């Protein structure tokens, strides 16, 4: 279940990044790093 929520959040982040690739890059990078650490 946790994976589903994480995947959904990642999808949402990717979509947001696609809409604003000049402000969500940092957040997306941070999220990716956190995901990799987990």
C-alpha positions in Angstrom: 0.0 0.0 0.0 2.8 2.4 0.8 4.3 1.8 -2.6 1.1 2.7 -4.3 0.9 6.0 -2.4 4.6 6.7 -3.2 4.0 5.9 -6.8 1.0 8.2 -6.9 2.9 11.0 -5.3 5.8 10.5 -7.7 3.4 10.7 -10.6 1.9 13.9 -9.3 5.4 15.4 -8.8 6.4 14.4 -12.3 3.2 16.0 -13.7 3.8 19.2 -11.7 7.4 19.3 -12.9 6.2 18.9 -16.5 4.0 21.9 -16.0 6.6 24.0 -14.1 10.0 22.7 -15.0 11.6 25.8 -13.7 10.5 25.6 -10.0 9.8 22.0 -9.3 13.2 20.7 -10.4 14.7 21.2 -7.0 11.7 19.6 -5.3 11.7 16.7 -7.7 15.4 16.1 -7.3 15.0 16.1 -3.5 12.1 13.7 -3.8 14.1 11.4 -6.1 17.0 11.4 -3.6 14.6 10.6 -0.8 13.1 7.7 -2.8 16.5 6.3 -3.6 17.5 6.4 0.0 14.4 4.5 1.1 
